Amino acid sequence: MNLVEIFSYSFMLRALIVGLLISICSALIGVPLVLRKNSMLGDGLSHTAFSAFAIAAVLGFAPLWIALPITIISSFFVLRLSKSNGKNHKISGDAAIAILSASSLAIGTMAISIAKGVNIDLNSYLFGSILAVNWGDVIASSILAAIVIAIFIFTFHRIFAITFDEEFARSIGIKTNIYDTIFAIICSAVIVLGMRLLGSLLISSLIIFPTLSAMSLAKTFKNTTVLAVIISVLAFILGLITSFLATTPTGATVVIVNLVIFIFIKLVKNILN
């Protein structure tokens, strides 16, 4: 079966479009997150989104409109804590992420387990269901991708300054609090929508792996960002096609492809050095 035949199926075409858009967004936010030592933020927020999705489904509300604001608030809270360096707070940023991750996953699982007469597919929340995305997901992902890409294009130098030296960025007049708020919002939106792709347990890998692979090859912030996007897109396409042909879970396959690329790059670099 060739690529034209594979993507002649409408569900595969929708999965491809949504996956590519979320992969681009994940790579773009992944570079600043990893460089700011907030790489596990995605994991914590994905579990928060899972908990919000589960509770909303149990109560009969629209999951997206419950999960998104809760995840944004959690993102902003953790990002603020990570700046304290433990001086003004008894809980550091990484500890807050760990607490957020574990407690949110437990609350979501408990909510689903005690729900009576509610049909909820736990696996779709935990591991994603990208082959079930609809055209509404395509539209939402397209809008999100356009916003994220526009922000990175028009504020790239400010993002660079904030990522490497926030105090310097503040001293030259950059309103870092505004950018932190914007970043918290787009991170949350990418993670909430990305859960349809990989699920709450795997979405953070789409943020971390392409960035780490790119950092092994590129020397500048700009090159790292561009390369992370390329690797993320390539890994998703290979993972999607492989999962279709081998009938394996799409989310897990995409993560494994990212892992293989990362290991391959590391091995080649070690051999050449």
C-alpha positions as CSV (number, residue, x, y, z in Angstrom):
1,M,0.0,0.0,0.0
2,N,1.5,3.4,-1.0
3,L,1.1,6.7,0.7
4,V,-1.7,7.9,-1.6
5,E,-3.8,4.9,-0.7
6,I,-3.1,5.3,3.0
7,F,-4.2,8.9,3.1
8,S,-7.1,8.3,0.8
9,Y,-9.0,7.3,4.0
10,S,-10.6,10.4,5.5
11,F,-9.7,9.5,9.1
12,M,-6.1,9.1,8.1
13,L,-6.1,12.5,6.4
14,R,-7.7,14.2,9.4
15,A,-5.1,12.5,11.7
16,L,-2.3,13.6,9.4
17,I,-3.4,17.3,9.4
18,V,-4.1,17.5,13.2
19,G,-0.9,15.5,14.0
20,L,1.3,17.8,11.8
21,L,-0.1,21.0,13.3
22,I,0.2,19.7,16.9
23,S,3.7,18.4,16.2
24,I,4.8,21.9,15.0
25,C,3.2,23.6,18.0
26,S,4.7,21.1,20.5
27,A,8.2,21.6,19.1
28,L,7.9,25.3,19.2
29,I,6.9,25.5,22.8
30,G,9.3,22.6,23.7
31,V,12.5,24.5,23.0
32,P,11.8,27.3,25.5
33,L,10.4,24.9,28.0
34,V,13.5,22.6,27.9
35,L,16.0,25.5,27.9
36,R,14.2,27.1,30.9
37,K,14.4,23.7,32.7
38,N,10.6,23.3,32.7
39,S,10.6,20.3,30.4
40,M,8.3,18.3,32.7
41,L,5.6,21.0,32.7
42,G,3.9,19.3,29.8
43,D,3.6,16.1,31.8
44,G,2.1,17.8,34.8
45,L,-0.3,19.9,32.7
46,S,-1.4,16.9,30.6
47,H,-2.4,15.1,33.8
48,T,-4.2,18.2,35.0
49,A,-6.1,18.2,31.6
50,F,-6.9,14.5,32.0
51,S,-8.4,15.1,35.5
52,A,-10.4,18.1,34.1
53,F,-11.6,16.1,31.1
54,A,-12.7,13.2,33.3
55,I,-14.5,15.3,35.9
56,A,-16.3,17.3,33.1
57,A,-17.3,14.1,31.4
58,V,-18.7,12.6,34.6
59,L,-20.7,15.8,35.3
60,G,-21.9,16.0,31.8
61,F,-20.1,19.2,30.8
62,A,-18.2,19.9,27.6
63,P,-14.7,18.6,28.5
64,L,-12.7,21.1,26.4
65,W,-14.2,24.2,28.0
66,I,-13.5,22.8,31.5
67,A,-10.0,21.4,30.8
68,L,-8.6,24.5,29.0
69,P,-9.1,27.1,31.8
70,I,-8.0,24.7,34.5
71,T,-4.9,23.8,32.6
72,I,-4.1,27.5,31.9
73,I,-4.4,28.3,35.6
74,S,-2.2,25.4,36.6
75,S,0.4,26.3,33.9
76,F,0.6,29.9,35.1
77,F,0.9,28.8,38.8
78,V,3.8,26.3,38.1
79,L,5.7,28.8,35.9
80,R,5.5,31.4,38.6
81,L,6.7,28.9,41.2
82,S,9.6,27.9,39.0
83,K,11.0,31.4,39.2
84,S,11.1,31.5,42.9
85,N,14.2,29.3,43.1
86,G,12.9,28.0,46.4
87,K,13.5,31.4,48.2
88,N,10.0,32.6,48.5
89,H,8.1,29.3,48.4
90,K,8.5,26.1,50.3
91,I,7.6,24.1,47.2
92,S,9.9,24.5,44.2
93,G,8.8,24.4,40.6
94,D,9.8,20.8,39.9
95,A,8.2,19.6,43.2
96,A,5.0,21.5,42.2
97,I,4.9,19.7,38.8
98,A,5.4,16.3,40.5
99,I,2.5,17.0,43.0
100,L,0.3,18.3,40.1
101,S,1.1,15.3,37.9
102,A,0.5,12.6,40.5
103,S,-2.6,14.1,42.2
104,S,-4.3,15.1,38.9
105,L,-3.9,11.6,37.5
106,A,-5.3,10.1,40.7
107,I,-8.2,12.5,40.8
108,G,-9.2,11.9,37.2
109,T,-8.9,8.1,37.5
110,M,-11.0,8.2,40.8
111,A,-13.7,10.3,39.2
112,I,-14.1,7.9,36.3
113,S,-14.0,4.8,38.6
114,I,-16.8,6.1,40.9
115,A,-19.0,7.4,38.1
116,K,-22.3,5.5,37.7
117,G,-23.9,5.0,34.4
118,V,-21.4,7.1,32.5
119,N,-19.6,5.6,29.5
120,I,-16.1,7.0,29.4
121,D,-13.2,5.5,27.4
122,L,-10.3,5.8,29.8
123,N,-7.8,4.7,27.2
124,S,-8.7,7.6,24.8
125,Y,-7.8,10.1,27.6
126,L,-4.6,8.3,28.6
127,F,-3.2,7.2,25.3
128,G,-5.0,9.3,22.7
129,S,-7.4,8.6,19.9
130,I,-6.0,10.5,16.9
131,L,-7.7,8.3,14.4
132,A,-11.1,9.5,15.8
133,V,-10.5,13.2,15.3
134,N,-13.1,15.1,13.4
135,W,-13.1,18.2,11.2
136,G,-13.8,20.3,14.3
137,D,-10.5,19.1,15.7
138,V,-8.8,20.0,12.4
139,I,-10.2,23.6,12.5
140,A,-9.3,24.0,16.2
141,S,-5.7,22.7,15.6
142,S,-5.4,25.0,12.5
143,I,-6.4,28.1,14.5
144,L,-4.0,27.1,17.4
145,A,-1.1,26.5,15.0
146,A,-1.6,29.8,13.3
147,I,-1.6,31.6,16.6
148,V,1.5,29.8,18.0
149,I,3.5,30.2,14.7
150,A,2.5,33.9,14.5
151,I,3.6,34.5,18.1
152,F,7.0,32.8,17.5
153,I,7.6,34.7,14.2
154,F,6.7,38.2,15.5
155,T,8.2,37.9,19.0
156,F,11.1,35.5,18.4
157,H,13.8,37.8,19.7
158,R,11.8,38.5,22.9
159,I,11.2,34.8,23.4
160,F,15.0,34.3,23.0
161,A,15.8,36.9,25.6
162,I,13.3,35.7,28.1
163,T,14.4,32.1,27.6
164,F,18.1,32.7,28.4
165,D,18.0,35.7,30.7
166,E,14.7,36.9,32.0
167,E,16.3,39.6,34.2
168,F,18.1,41.1,31.2
169,A,14.9,40.9,29.2
170,R,13.0,42.8,31.9
171,S,15.8,45.4,32.2
172,I,15.6,46.3,28.5
173,G,11.8,46.9,28.7
174,I,10.3,43.5,27.7
175,K,7.1,42.9,29.7
176,T,8.0,39.4,30.8
177,N,4.9,38.8,32.8
178,I,2.7,39.4,29.7
179,Y,4.8,36.9,27.8
180,D,4.7,34.4,30.6
181,T,0.9,34.6,30.6
182,I,0.8,34.2,26.8
183,F,3.2,31.3,27.0
184,A,1.1,29.6,29.7
185,I,-2.0,29.9,27.6
186,I,-0.5,28.5,24.4
187,C,1.2,25.7,26.3
188,S,-2.1,24.7,27.9
189,A,-3.9,24.9,24.6
190,V,-1.3,22.7,22.8
191,I,-1.4,20.1,25.6
192,V,-5.2,20.0,25.8
193,L,-5.6,19.6,22.0
194,G,-2.5,17.3,21.8
195,M,-4.2,14.9,24.2
196,R,-6.3,13.7,21.3
197,L,-3.0,12.9,19.6
198,L,-1.0,11.0,22.2
199,G,-3.1,11.1,25.4
200,S,-2.2,12.5,28.8
201,L,0.6,9.9,29.4
202,L,2.5,10.5,26.2
203,I,1.9,14.2,25.1
204,S,4.9,15.5,27.0
205,S,7.2,13.3,24.9
206,L,6.2,15.2,21.8
207,I,7.4,18.4,23.6
208,I,10.7,17.0,24.9
209,F,12.1,14.5,22.4
210,P,12.3,16.7,19.3
211,T,13.9,19.5,21.3
212,L,16.5,17.2,22.9
213,S,17.3,15.7,19.4
214,A,17.6,19.1,17.9
215,M,19.9,20.4,20.8
216,S,22.3,17.5,20.0
217,L,22.8,18.8,16.5
218,A,22.2,22.6,16.5
219,K,24.2,25.3,18.2
220,T,21.9,28.3,18.1
221,F,18.4,28.9,19.4
222,K,17.0,29.6,16.0
223,N,18.5,26.5,14.4
224,T,17.4,24.4,17.4
225,T,13.9,25.6,17.0
226,V,13.7,25.0,13.2
227,L,15.4,21.5,13.6
228,A,13.0,20.6,16.4
229,V,10.0,21.3,14.2
230,I,11.5,19.2,11.4
231,I,12.2,16.3,13.6
232,S,8.8,16.5,15.3
233,V,7.0,16.5,11.9
234,L,9.2,13.7,10.5
235,A,8.7,11.5,13.6
236,F,4.9,12.0,13.5
237,I,4.6,11.1,9.8
238,L,6.8,8.0,10.3
239,G,4.9,7.0,13.4
240,L,1.5,7.5,11.8
241,I,2.3,5.4,8.8
242,T,4.0,2.7,10.8
243,S,1.1,2.4,13.2
244,F,-1.3,2.1,10.2
245,L,0.7,-0.6,8.5
246,A,1.6,-2.5,11.6
247,T,-1.8,-1.9,13.4
248,T,0.0,-0.6,16.5
249,P,-1.3,2.2,18.8
250,T,-0.6,5.5,17.0
251,G,0.5,7.5,20.1
252,A,2.9,4.9,21.4
253,T,4.3,4.4,17.9
254,V,5.0,8.1,17.5
255,V,6.8,8.2,20.8
256,I,8.9,5.2,19.9
257,V,9.9,6.8,16.6
258,N,11.0,9.9,18.5
259,L,13.0,7.8,20.9
260,V,14.7,5.9,18.1
261,I,15.6,9.2,16.4
262,F,17.0,10.6,19.6
263,I,19.1,7.5,20.3
264,F,20.3,7.4,16.7
265,I,21.5,11.0,16.8
266,K,23.3,10.4,20.1
267,L,25.0,7.2,18.9
268,V,26.1,8.9,15.6
269,K,27.5,11.9,17.6
270,N,29.4,9.6,19.9
271,I,30.9,7.7,17.1
272,L,31.9,10.8,15.2
273,N,33.4,12.4,18.3
